Amino acid sequence: MAAMDTLTSPPRADDPADEAAPVVASPPADSPAPVTPRRNWWRIARNIVLGLVALIFLAWLILYITKGRFLRHPFERTVAAQTHRQVKVAGDFQLYFDPINIHFVAEGMTISNPDWASKPNLFEAKRIDTRISTFPLIFGNRRVRWLGIVDGALDLEWSKDRKRNSWTFSDQPGKPFDMPTIRAAMVAGTTLRYIDPQLKLSADLAFQTIRATDTRFANALRFTGTGTARGTPFTVSGALLTPNATAAGGKNQLQLHADASHTVFDVSGTLDAPTQLEGADLQVSARGHNIEDMFAILGVAVPDTRAYVLHANMTKTGDEYRFTRLHGRFGDSDLAGKLTVANAEPRLKLTATLATRSLDIIDIAPFIGYNPDAVAAKGKAAVVRNVGGTPRLLPDAPLRVEALKNFDADLHYTVRAIRARNLPVSNVDLTLTLENSLLKLTPLTFDMAGGHVSSDIAINARRPLVHTDYDIRLSPTPMGRLLAGYGVDQSGTTGTIKARVQLTGEGDTVHDSLSTSNGRIAIIIPAGTMWTRNIQLSELDIGVFVQKMFEKKLKEPVAINCGLIAFTVRNGVAAADPILIDTKKNVITGRGGFNFRNESLDFALRADAKTFSLFSGQSPVGVNGYFAKPGINVISPELLTRAGVGVGLGVVASPLAAILAFIDVGDAKSAQCGPVLTGATARAQRTTKGKPRDDVGHGTPAKK
C-alpha cells in the first residue's frame, strides 16, 4: 500500500526531487504540429530546382529569341583562350539550343594559325552552319547532325621538325587529323591545303559540292588539286567512294590519280581515316618513260631506265612507307621484290630487296651511263660519240653528287640471267650501300662463261672530287666459252684466263675517273690450247699467218704454256708491264699500251720462234686506233724495212739471198711460267734458265 501511495500521491513541497524535475505545459488541443528540419531541406531543394529550371528556360528562351547573337564576343574570347588562337566572326553570329541540339551559325569566321605556319588562318569560311548533338558532346563524342560550309578553306600544316601541326590546339605533339561523325552535310566551294616540310610536300585541293541527308551522302567526295613534291609539280584528282562510311567513322574507299614529272600514279584502297595513311591498305601503280623521274620526286638518284610499269601494295607504319609484293617491268626486263622508304634522320633511307629473272643487255646501259633508248634504236653506234674529232666510248654521264646527299640506301639485287649475244653472264648478285655520300657496290658478283667475277667498287662523294676504288677479279674462265662470239672454237680450246683490275681515280664520270686512274690490270693465261676459226694475232710466223688469213682456220690448236697481259696505269696511261705469252712454238711479247684520257690504242705484238722458221716476218703487228674504233696494222714499218733489205740483197747478191731477211733462227727464250702465272711485273719476269728477260717491259703508250 505504501508503494501504491507513493506512485499516486502528489509530491511534497519539501521533496528534493521536485527541484530537478521540469514542469511541461500541455499544448492546446487545436495547435499545429511542429515542422521538422528534413521537410525544410526538401522544400529548399525543390525551390532551387524550380529556380534553375526557370533560369535555364529563361536562358533558352532568351537565346532562342535572340539567337544568341549577343554571345559573339564572349564566344571569341572563350574559344581564343582555350585554343591559344585568334578567333573572329566578322558577320552574323548565332549560338542557341534548337530545341535541344546546339545550333551554331557564323559568317566570316576565322581561326588563326600558330605563328610558325605559312598562312595566317587555320580555318576560314564565308558561312558555317552546324547543329551538334548536345548530350554526346558532354561526354566527348563529337556528333554533328548537320554541317554546311560555303567558301571554306582549311590549312593543315606540319612544323619543320614535324613535332607540331596547325590543327592540334595545345603544346602536345601533333596528332593525326580526327574527323567528327557527320550525319548530314552540304559543302560548297571549299578548299584544303596540306603542307609537310619533312616530306617536302604541299598540296592544294578543291572539293566538289557535297550534299548529304540522314547520314547518307548523295555522291562520292571528289577532289582535284595541284602541288609540289620536292620541287616537282604535280596534279591530282580523286575521290572517297564511301563517304557514308567516312561519316560513320568506318573504312574509307580511296581512289587517286596523279601526274608528276612524266610519271603517272594510281592509288586505290582503304584508309582508316580520310587524312590518315597510318595502317592504310593501298594498291599503288606507277608508269612512265624513265623510273629516274619517279624517284627524283623523292630527291633520290637512281639510274635511268626505259619505259616502265610497277605495281605494289603500300602501307605506312610510323615514319616508314612500305611497298610490298612489288612487281613489274622496265624496258624488256622484269622486276620484283619489296621497298621501304623511311623518313629517317638525318636523311631519307631506302631499303630494298629486288630480283630480276631475265635482264636485257640494253637495260643495263643506263647503269653505266648510256642512254638505253638510244642503244635500243641505234645499237653500238649509240654509245660512241665524237669528241674533238675522235670517237669516245667510255660513258661521261655525271654522278648526281647532290642527290646522293639526300638519302641513304641498302639494296640487295639479283639477276638470274642476262640476255646478250656475246656476253654469257648470269647469276648477278649485287649488294649496294649508301651512307652519307659513300656508295659501295660490295660485293658485286656474277658468273661469266663458266667463270666467276667478284668485284668491290667504292665511290666516295664526300670529297671535293669524287674518288673511286675499283677491284675486279675474274676467276679461271674457259676461253672457249668466253670468246666463242669472237671466232674462238670451243671444241678445240682448253685454255682458261683469270684477271684482276685494281685502279683508283677521281672524277664524277666513268671517263674522268679512269682518265686520272692509277693501278694495275693483269690477265693471266694458264696452260691450255686455243683454236680459232678466223684470223688471230698469235703464232705470227709469216707462213702460218698467210695460211690463217686465207684458210681462216687452223689445222691444229695453238698450245699455250702460260701467258700474261698486264698494264701498269699511271694518271690514266696504261703501259705494257708485261705482255708475254709462251706457246709451244713461239714467245709472243708486246710493247706500248693505251690511254684512258683520249681512249687511244698504241701497242704491238711480236712473235719470236723457238725453232728455225723460213719466211718469218719477225715484225710486230700493231694495234692502233681507239677503244670505239680499233685498227690492226699488219704491214708494219719493220716488215717493210725487212722487205727492202731482202730486195736489196736479191739485187746485189742473188735471188736466194733475198729470203735471208725473213729467216728466223729460232732463238726465242721460253718463259719461266712461275712469275707469269703470279702476274709479276716485267722486272720480275725470267727465262726458263732463271735469267731476267730483256724483251719485255718497254711499254710506251702515247700520253697526249
FIDREN-317933 format. One record per residue: x, y, z of N, C-alpha, C in turn. Coordinates in pm, whole numbers, plus 50000, padded with zeros to 5 digits. Layout:
XYZXYZXYZ...
end
This chain:
500834988050000500005000050000500865012550000501935011150076502845022850082503405025949946503735015249879504265017449742503225023549653501995019049664500915024349582500705038849612500775042249739500595056349776501705065049718502815059049720503955066849666503765070049520503265060749441503075062849298501935072249268500855072949358499655080549325499555093749399500235095149505500095107449583500935118449522500505130949531501265142249475502555144149552503515149649493504805151549560504705162549664505555160749762505565170749867506455182349828506165193349898506915205449866508345204449907508615196650014509995195650060510745183850000510155177849896510815166449831511955171649743513165166849762514305171849681514145169249531513455158649498513275155549355512475166049282511635173349352510805183449287511645194949230512795197349290513625208449243514255205449107514495192549075515165189048948514195186348836512965182648858512015178848753511385191148693511495193048554510865204748491509355202848480508695213948473507245213748459506925217148315506335207548239505995209148097504535211548084504245222848011502835226147994502275218547876501125213447885500465206147776499995215947671500345213047536499905222147430498405221847416497895232847363496435232947341496055222447238494885217947252494415207247164494355211547019494135224546984493985228946845495255235146785496475233946844497715239946791498305230846681499025236846572499565228746460500775220746503501055209746422502205201046450503495208546415504585206446481505855213446454506475208646321507235217746246507915214546118509295208746147509605197046087510905190346110511955196146014513265195646048514335200545959514375193245825514105180145820514135172545695513155178045595511975181645638510965187045547511385200745496512085208545574512565221645529513595220245418514545210745430515545208545325514905204245194513895196245198513215191945074512595203845002511995212745082511375224545022512435233544958513575235045027514645243444972515145237544840515395224244835515885217844713514885219344601513595217644636512555218944533512545232944475512655242544563512635256344516513875259544430515005253944470516225256344391516095250244252515605237744246515435231044117514475238844029513365242844090512405250544012513015263643963513845269544049514515281944008515495279643895516275268443904517225265243798516515262343668515435254543675514665251643554514145264543493513685273243580513175285943530514295294143466515475294043533516595301443476517045295443343517115281843339517505275243214516505278143105515235277243140514215280043040514295294542994514545303343093514655317443059515865319742968517005312943003518195314242919517935308442780517315296542778516975290442649516075299542568515075305542638514135314242570514825326642516515705332342601516435344242557517315340842437518035329342448518895325242338518085322342212516945315742232516145312042116515575324342047515145334142131514565346242073515655354842008516775356242078517855364842026518805357441934518675343641927519585335041851521005335741906521135340942027522455341342091523435350842025522945360341950523835369241879524705377641973524195380242093524955388442189526165380842245526255367542218527375359542270528585359442177528555367042069529655366441972531005369642036531085380942108532375384742166532795375442279531875371242370532285361142470532745348042404532065344242294532475332042223533895333642168534195345042107535525347242051536585346642161536295353242275537285353542384537475339742445536385332342465536475319142530537225309142443536845308342316537495298842226538965302742206539255315542197540645320042181541485316242303540895317242422541645313642543541915298642549540975290642502541145276142508542095271042399542095277242284542905272442172544215280042156544345291342226545515300042211545645304942067544505307042005544455312241869543495324241866543655332741768542715343641747541495338241674540325341141728539065336641670538205348941644537765350641519536975362341482535765357941401534645365141424533435363441344533075377141292533215379241162533025392541104531555395841080530725385541052529335388141017528365382641121527275377141073526225372141161526765360841248526245360441374526645350141470525405345141541525265332041551524145326041623524655314041702524205313241828524575302041913523435299842012522645289241989521485286842074521095272142064520135268142150519615254442150518365253942064518305243941973517225243641875516715229341854515785224241932515465229242066516445224042172517025212042139517975206142234519395206942178519515204142051520845204341989521365218641977522695219741980523325232741967523315236841820522805248441795522775253841659523775265341654524755264041564525815274041557525905279141414525885292341399526005298841269527025310041282527945310541186528925321441187529245325241042529245338041017529595343140885530915350640895531795347840799533105354240802533935349940921533865337240955534595332341072536035328441032536965331941120538365328141101538955323041231539815312841219540605307741332542065308441287542885315341361544245317841317545115305441330546215305541256547235295241264548275298841370549085289241414550205292841502551205301641427552085308041501553005317741441553925311541337554275298441354555245292341263554635288441128553295288541117552645284240993552845294640883552705290040758552945298740643551735307040605550545303340653549335311040625548755316240756548075327540750547575333440875546475325440942545625318340865544455312040924544435296940903544075289841010543835275541001542515272940928541495280940962540165278940904539535292340878538845293140765538035304840735536895300440645535765307140659534595303440578533685315540564533105316640448532115327140427530915324640517530545312040534529445308640625529595294240670529405292140798529355278640853528055277340933527325266840908526035264340973526045249841019525965247741150526075234141201525175232041322524705219641337523945215441454524675203641517524955204841647525755194941717524925188941829524955175641838524205168841945524785172842080523915177642168524385183442294524885172942391524075162942423524435153342528525655144942491525775139642369527025132642334528255141542347528085154642317529225163842327529715164842471528795164142565529185164942706530135153642743529915142042682530745130342713531895128542612532185138942535533345138642448533125132542311531885129842275531595124042144531075134942052531905138441951531515149241860530625143441750529355145941762528385140941664527705152841599528025155441474527485166741401526255162041324525115167841358523885163841292523725170741157524305182441144524235189641017525465198641006526065198640887527205207340862527045213640725527045226640723527005234040597528145244040594528965243340490530085252640475530045258440335530155271440327530195278440200531515286040191532255283440080533535290240055534475288840175534655276640218535555274140330536975271340284537925272940374539335270040345539975264740472540585252840461541235246440575542725244840543543575249540633545015249040613545635239740716546125228140668546725218140756548235217940729549015221440830550465222140813551175215140928552285208740895553215203440995554365213241010554925213941129556105222341150557315215941083558405223541070559585218541000560175206341068560095205741202560615194041274559575183041287558375185241233557255175741233556845171441373557055180141469556625177241606555285183941638554925193941562553665201041585552925202441453551595204441466550825207541346549815218341377549225223541273548355235241289547015231941350546605219441350545265216041397545255209941538546395208641600546445203941739546575216241828545505219441906545435231841983546065230242121547335227342128548005226142256549485225142230550235224142338551675222242326552025207542313551015198942304551255184642287551805181942147552485170442128552915166841993551735166141897551975169341771550915169341672550235155841658548905156041653548125143741641547495142941502547175130741456546505129541326545175136741326544775141241209543505148341197542355138741225541485142641319540375134141361539075140341314538405133441224537175138841165535965134841250535075144341288533905140841368532875133141286531935126641358530835119641291529835129841239529525129141109528645138941044527425131440990526235135841032525015129140987524465135040857524585147940838524115154340715525015166240686525245168940555526175179540522525895185240384526365197640366526395203940235527615213240236528605209640153529855217240148530035222240006530225235139990530355241139857531525250839855532315250239745533405259739728534485258939834534785246739881535725245139992537055239639942538135244740000539475240439963540225235440086541235226940058542085221540163543535223040121544355228040211545785229440185546545220940287547515212940236548285204040324549765205940296550555208040400551995210140386552735201440486553735194140435554615186040520556055189240480556725198340553558095202240514559075190540516558885181040606559825169940613559765161640485558585159740432558425152640306558595161940186558765174940212558825184940107557605183640015556445182640081555185180340010554215191540041553595196839939552505206439956551425203439853550175205039896549055202039807547915211739835547265215939727546075224439736544945217139666543915213439744542805205439691541525213639694540705211539592539385217739585538355206739577537295207839659536275197439668535025201639593534425192039522533155194539459532075196239566530945202339525529835204139619529355190639669529225189539800528845176939863527505178939933526575169839908525285170239974525035156840043524465157640161524165145440234522985147740325522145137340342521005137940433520865124640505520495125840633520245113940715521405104140709522605109340732523865101840736524235095740601523525099040493523825093240363524245104340267525475103140215525945112740116525345109139981524935119339909524305116939780525315113439672526575117139691527585114339589528935112339656529875107039579531225105039631531875118539658532785118539754533525130739787534695131839690534545140339589535545141439483536365154139498537625153239456538515164739471539505165139355540005176939329541075179239233542065188839296543295188939244544245198039303545595197739234546465206139286547845207139239548765207739359550055206339333551015207139443552425204839394553335203839488554725200839457555235190339555556095181639507556765171739591558255172939562559005177839661560445180439643560725188739519559915199239503560115208439392559525204039261558985191939254558385186739131556885189539132556355197039037554915199739034554115187338998552895186539051552015175339017550575180039017549755172338948548305174138952547695161339007546565162839075545965151339140544445152439132543805141239122542345140439130541985127339198540835127239263540465115039333539115116339399538805106139478537515105939544537545096239661536765099639765536415090039868535095083839823535165071339780533995064939719532975060639822533375060239950532455056040056532355067040162531895079140125531805089840224530825086840336529865077940310528935074340418529665066740528530625058240489531445051640590532335061840660532785071840585533585082440645532795089440754531565092840724530735099840820530475091540943530405078440927530135069641041531395065141111532575070041066533815066241131534345052841084533905048040969534345035040919535465036240818535715025240745536775024940644536405033940526537415039640465537215048840354537825043140227537015041640123537505036939995538065048839917539355048239888540035059239822540435055539681540245064839589540815063839455541535076839426542775075739373543565087639350544375085839222544445096539144545225096539020546105108939022547385107238992548315118638995549265117938877549625129638827550625130938720551735140038771552975135038764554105143038811555355138938737556055148538680557355146238619557325134438522556385134838427556265124338324555955110738386555395110738505555055098338575553595098538613552945087138597551515085838629551365076238745550645080738851550385072638968548895069938979548545057739017547165054239050547175047039184546325051839275546255046239411544815042639440544595030839496543265026839538543395018239663542325018239744542365010139866541565016739976541865013240100541105017940215541995025640311541385035840374542035043740478541215042340606541905042540719541185042540846540525055940873541095066540818540525079940828540915087440701540105097340661540345103840532541735109740517542355114540623543685120640612544745112340682544485099740708545415091340785545915079740699547215079940669547835068940594548295057740686548395060540815548855050440910547955038040903548565026640876547805014240870546965012740744547145021440645546345020840523546665008140444545675003540369545834991940281545584996640139546675000240069546545006639938547274998739831546754999539709547424993839593547905005439506549195005239472549825016239402550365011239268550135019139164550715016439032551425028838984552565026938919553315038138863553815034138725553775043538633554285040838498554845053738440555805052238350556405063838289557505059838193558195069838137559255067338039560585064238105560755068638230562045067238296561815066538446562255055738510562005054138653562755064638735563785070638677564525081138747563615093038775562645095738685561725106838706560905104838833560485092538858559675089738976560475091839104561705086639108562505087839229563025102039249563105109839140563535123739154562555131639240561275127339243560295133939329560675132639475561335121639511561805119539647563195125239670563815130639564565165135439576566195124439576565835112839518566685101039519567265098839380568565095839372569225093439243569255078539213568685074739100568755060939052569115061438904569605050438847569925050438704568685052638617568915058138500567835059438402567385045538356566165044738308565645032338252564825035438127564465024938056563455026237952562075026438018561045027137935559675027937986559415016638086558665019838191558455010238299557005010738347556595000338415555324999838486555544991138609555124996038726555334989038852554024988938931553814978039005552654976739092553134972139230552454976839336552844972739471551714975539568551764968639681550894971839793551634981739883550924991739932551575001940015550855003540148551645005040254551095008540384552105017340454551645024340556552515033340632552535028840777553745027440831553915023740972554945033241032554485041841122555405051641178555905060941070557215061941056557825070340954558195062440828557705050140817558065041640704556895039640609557195040840479556255037440373556735024240313555955013840326556375000540285555634996240159556424992540058555884987739931556224972839920555214964539932555414950039928554744944239804555124931739773554614924939653554814933639529555954940139524556294948739410556604939939289556044943539175556314936139052556034945138933556714942138822556514950038701557644947838603557834957638513558854956538409559494970138386560744969938341561404981938288562104977638160561784984538051562284980137921561784966237890562724957137858562374943237830562774934137945562874939638065563314931938182562244932438290562184921738369561194921038477561824925338609560974928538706561444932938837560414929038942560894924239057560004920539167560764922539298559984923639409560634924739539559854933539634560564940839720559944949739817560844961739841560214972739884560924985339904560334992540024561204998140107560775006240221561445019940212560635030340225561135044140227560865049640366561915053040438561795057740576562215072340586561395080340654561735094340680562655095040801563845089540785564785088740895565605101440904566275103141016567185114341035568615109441027569515116740966569305130040905568915129640759568765117540702568455116340559567385105640538566735106640423565805096340380566555083140369565895071940403566545058840397565715049440310566365043540208565735033740121566315020040152565425010440171565834996540192565054987940093565764980040014565094972439908565724958839889564874949339855565304936039809564604933539677565374933139568564814932439434565424920739357564664915639262565134904339182564614905539040565464901438944565094900938803565394886938751564414880938685564644867738626565444868738497565064878238410565724879638281565964894538255567234898138242567624912138221568174913738081567554922438002568024925037866569274933637872570264930537788571534937637791571344952637769570344956337690570114970637664569704977737792568984970937881568534977138004569644979138105570844973538077572004976038164572674989138127572434994038005573125005937955573075017738052571925021238110571915033038199572705031038328572925018438370573685016038491575125020738478575615021438353576995025838332577065038938254575915045538240575915059038186575505060638042574925050137979574475051337841572965053037836572475059037727571045060937708570435048137653569555041537729569035028537683568165029637559567395040437545566555041837427567405043537302568495051037315569385052837201570075039737166570475032037267571115019137242570135009737173568865010037220567865001337158567625005137012567705018136980567405022636844568605021536750569825024436802570995025236715572025014436741571865006636848572844996336878574155002236924575264996336878576585000736922576865015336888576295020036779576555033836737576095043936841575125040036926574585049437024575535052037139576495043237162577395045037275578685052137235578835054737104580035061637055579675076137025580475085237074580275099437047581595105336998581505116536932582675122936875583095134536964584315134237010584865144837095586175149537033586205161836987587415167236928587885159636807586945154036733587305146936612587705132436633587635127536758587975113536786586785106536850586625093736823585495086436882585745083437030584695084537111584785081637253583765070737289584185061737375583335050537414582975050937563583895054937649583645054937793582525064737827581575060737910580445069637943580905081838020580265093237992580605105538061579405111738131578395103538161577245108438238577705111038380577485123138432577995126438566577195119738676577885116138782577245110938902576475122338968575225119939009574415130439071574815131739219575915139139238576515140139371575565146639470574895157339429574005164539521572845155639565572335147539473571225138639509571665128039608572925123639601573415113439695573415118639838573445131839855573445137439990572065136640056571025133839976569655134340028569195121440092569905110340070569375097540117570485087640144570165077540223570995065740243570235053740185570955042840161570295031440097570975018340134570165007840137570624994040147569834986140043570544980539944569884973539834570554960139811569714949939795570204936839751569444933339623570204931639514569604929639383570234917339318569384908439267569864896439200569254895539061570034890038967569594887738830569924873438794568934865938751569164851938717569934850638586569554858238484570224856938354570184870238281571224872638200571294884538115571224879937970570304885937895570154882437755571114891037671572184884737618573164891737536573794881837439574064886337317574564877237214575954871937247576874880837283578264876837305578724878837448577774879237543578144881437683577444870937769578054859337788577404848537864577474851038015576604859838065576584863938207575294859338272575394854538396574214850238471574514851338620573464849338700573574848938847574284861238904573784872938863574314885438917573804887239060574694891139150574334893439290575004906339335574204916539362574724929739398574224933839535575154938139621574824944439748575314958839740574384968239751574704982439742574384989239873575304997239922575055005340041575455019740010574665028940062574965043140051574775049340188575845055040241575785061340372576575074340368575835085140384576465098340389577395100440270576855098140149577545100540021578695090939993578785080040067579765069540035578995057639978579175055339848578455044839776579385032839756578905021139801579705009039787578904998339712579524992739609578994980939541579884969439583579534963339695580414953139750579614942939830579604930439789580234926039664579274927139546579864927939427579134926639301579714914439232578924903739221579424891239165578504886539053579084878938960578274872438857579094861338792578384852038730579014841238656579154845538510580314842338451580554846138312581314835138241580664829038144581284818938057581954807838137581304803238241581884792638322582824797438429583114810338433583954816038537583114824438631583794831338721583084839138822583804852438841583044863338837583604876738856583164881938993584134886339071583854892639201584444906639198583704916239246584214929939243583754937639365584574947339401584264956739508584564970539455583544978939450583704992439397583185002239502584015012039537583625022239635583735035939571582645043539576582595057039519582385066739635583395074439664583365083539778583065097639728581795101939747581395115339705581455125339820582065121439931582245130740042583345140940013584275137239925585415145739892585005156339790585815167039780585525177039675585535170939535586485161539511586505153839387586105139439420585135134339347584655120639372585815110939353586035102439452587145092839449586565078739437587075070939339586555057539315587675047339325587395036339396588295024839405587655013239331588385007439236587914995839161588764983739199588124972739229588824959939248587944949139187588324944539067587524935038989588354922638964587784910938998588534898338989587744888138908588444882038810587854871438729588534858338763587764848638812588314835438842588604828238711589394817038714589704809938590588454807038507588474811838383587304811238295587704804838162586944795238114587264788737985587264798837870588384799637797588454808937684587494805037573587274792237557586374787737451584984793437465584484794037589583144799437611583164814637615584214820337675584284834837688584414841637552585214835637460585504841837331584794834937216583754827337249583054819937143582464829337038582054841137078581464850536983582474858236903583754855736928584804863236858585714854036778585214842636735585954833936645586714822736710586614821036841587324810136909586434797736911587024786436870586284773836863586314766936999585144764537057585074758637191585604744337193585344736737087585714722637089587224720637091587984730137037589414728437033590164737337129589454743937219590074753337313589914748137455591034745737522591014741237662591594751637756592134762437700592774772637782591774780437866592274785937975591474794538062592204807738082591484817438131592114830038170591564834438305592344841838379591884848438500592454862538499591804871438571592204885438559591894892938687592554904538701592284913538812592554927938768591664936738806591814951038779591744958338912592814965738945592854973839067593254987939027592274997239037592505011038997591875020539098592425032339108591815043239183591845055639097590775063239099590725075239017589795085639077589835097739021589005108639070588225114738954586985118138983586105123938881584695118738899583705126638853582305122638874581715115538753582555111538656582105103038546583055091238534582605080838466583475069238444584705073438365584515081738263585645086138180586655094038263586175103638341587085111938421587805103638527587075094238586587675085938690588815077538634588585071338518589645063138458590755071638397590435083738355591455092538296592485097138398592145096338526593095100238632593545088238714593245076338665593435064438748594895060038757595175052938865596465046638889596205032438938597055023138896596885009438941597434999538842596794987838837597324977038754596194968638698596404963838576595484954838508596284942638467595784930838502596524918538470595564907638425595884901338310595144889838258596124878238249595854867438320596754855938327596164844338248597014837938166596574826638083597374814338124596784804938198597494792438232597634783438110598244771938128598474762538018597164757737959597154756137825595964751337757596114753137608595044750937537595074752537391594004762337348594224768337232593234777337174593164774737024591964773636973591744770636832590774781236778591184788236675590344798736619589794794836484588644800336453588034798236322588384809536226588884820636280589164832336198590604837136221590954848136156592294853836170592544857136316593754854536364594104858036500595504863836502595944868436618597224875436628598284867236699598084854236715599104845836776599824837836667600984832136703601764824236608602034832136481602764843236494602874852436382603974848836282604344836136271605184831736160604464835436031605204841835937604554847435820603814836935739604394824735730603714814235654602414810235720602454808335851601234804635924600214815835918600694828335927599774839635922599034840235789599774838035679599134838035547598134826735538598524815235594597604803835592596314807235667596454813435781595264817235860594424827435783595104836935720594404847735654593544842635539594054832635467593304827735352592444815635384592924806635468592134794735501591164797435615591454807735698590594812035807590324801035907591244791435916591074781036016592404774136039592764772136164593994764936195593764749936181594804742936137594674728436126594844721636261595444728836357595574723336492595574734836591595174732536715595124743236814596514748436848596534760736897597764766536948597954761737091599124756237119599404751237254600054762437335599394766537443599884777437528600484771437655601694775737688602314771737815601864780837929601924793737906601454803538004601464817137936600714826437993600674839637934600264850238033600704862438011600364873738097600234886138010599064892438017598834905237951598564915238062599534923438096599424932338211599814946538172599174956038241599464970138219599574977138355600544985738368600624994638483600055008138441599095013138521598375025338486598855036638576599285047538513599705059538586599005071638525598215078138608597495090238565596725087838435596085076238425595225073138312595925067138192597255065438198598005059838086598485045838124598125035838043598455021838071599605017437984600705012538045601875007737972602014992737992602364985637885602524971137892603554967337998603164958438092604064955138203603754941338261604034930338192604424929438051603294923137971603504922137839602724913237753603674902037715603374890037763604284878637744603444865837739603444859337622602694846837605603664836237551603814825437624604724814737585603904803237528604104800337397603414789037333604434778237299603914767637242604794756337208605844760437106605474769237010606384772736902606974786636914606274795836984606694809736984606664815837125607334826937137607214835837253606674849037201605474852637244604834864837197605034875637302605584886737261605774898037352605074910237294604884920137379604214932237336604804944537401604624955637339605064968437394604014978937361604114990237428603125000737409602055000237516600845004137480599755004237578598555011737524597815017937616596625025537576596445037137673595535046037636595355058537710593875060537741593545060837873592145063137912591695077337880592635086537870592245100537853591595102837717592315098837610591735100537477591275087337416591345076637497590875063337459591615057937336592875061637321593655056937207594365043837239594625036037136595365023437144596665024837067597745019937127599025020937058599975010437115599784998037073600714987637115600874977437002601914969437018602234959836912602564946336973602244935736899602554922036938603584916336841604524908836896605584903036813605804888636855605934879736758606174865636786607584861936743608344856436835609674851136804609624835936813610104829336707610034814736703611074808436794610714797036851611654789336932612494780036844611984777036723612694768236629612864775336497613754769936413614054776036284612784776936199612584789036137611394791136054611774799035932611394793735814611664800635689610474809535655610734820935597609704830735562608974835835686609704839235791609114845235910609274860335903608204867335920608254881935914609034887936028608974881736148609634886636268609354901436292608214906036256607884920236276606584921136354606454931636432605254932936515604004936136433602894931636486601594935436432601024946036525600764957736473600314968836556598814968836578598434972836698597024975236733596924990036760596124997136683596035011536697594575016036692594375028936677593025034236674592545038236812591255035736838590635039736963589775028337018589385029737145588525019437205587315016937117586735027837068585505026636989585765022136846587015023636798587325020136659588765015336650589035003236697590404998036693590814994336551592134994636528592654990736398593864981636413594174973836307595304964636306596214968236190597464969636221598454973036118599384961136102599094952536002599894940535979601184943935905601124952235802602304956135725602954967735799603794964535895604414974735979605654980335912606154991735958607424997235903608564987335913608604979436020609684969636033609604959135924608394954835893608234944935787608634950735652608264963235628608654969735503610164971235495610784974235608612254975335609612884962135574612344951335635612864937935605612684934835456611534938535403611284936035261612274943635174612554956135214613534964135139614924958035143615294953235263616594946735277616654934335188615554926735188615524914635106615664917834959614984928034913615084931934773616504936234739617094943734833618464948234810619434936734800619304927134890620184915334885619984907634755618714907134711618444899934586619104906634467619214919634471619794926934358621314925734358621934928234478623394928534482624014914834495623264905234545623844891934564623174882134469622124875934517621444866034434620014864934481619114859234401617724857434445617624849434575618534840134597618484832134719618754840934841619584850934826619894859634939618694868034980617724869934892616574878434922615734872835035615784859535052614954853735157615644853935292616914857635297617644857535424617044867335525616494878235478615904888135569614684882735642614084871735592612864866335653613124853335729614384850035750614704837835823614744840735972614024832336052614054833136199614884821336248615974824236314616874813536356616324805636474615164810536534614524802936641615264803836773615664815936811616424817636935615584823437049614244823637038613394829237144613534821137271613654828237383613824821637513612464818737575612254806237608610994802337673610854809437807609594812037844609334819437967609284810038086609804814838196609604807938324608184811238369607314801338379605884803938397605504808238539606394806038635606054809938772605714824638784606634833938749606314848138756605144852038666605014845238551603904848338461602564845538528602474833938590601184829738649600854837238777601844843638838601554851938956601274866338918601354869538789601064883038745602164892938778603404888038789604524896638826604784907138718605404918138759605744928738665606864924138572607104932038468608134928438370609494926838435609784934938535611094934238601611314920838669610254914138706610384901338777610314889338685610114891338556609994880138463611374873738437611354860538414612584852838393612404843238276613574839138219613564828338121613544815138198613434804238120613424791138186614754788338256615784795738219617084794038284617264803638402616214811138435616274819838551616884833338526617174836638402617774849538371616684860038347616954872638387615974883338360615724884838212614474887738176614134889338035614444903737993614914905037871615194918337817614274921837701613224913537681612334915937568610944920337613610814923637741609514928337792609764940937875608684948037902608794959637989609134972537920608784973637792609084985937720607784992637674606834993537764605564999737728605715014837714605375020037600605495034537576604265039637503603105039337568601895044337501601915059437487601125064237394601025078737374600425085337498600875097237531600395104237651599615116837616599245118037494598525130137453597115130337509
end
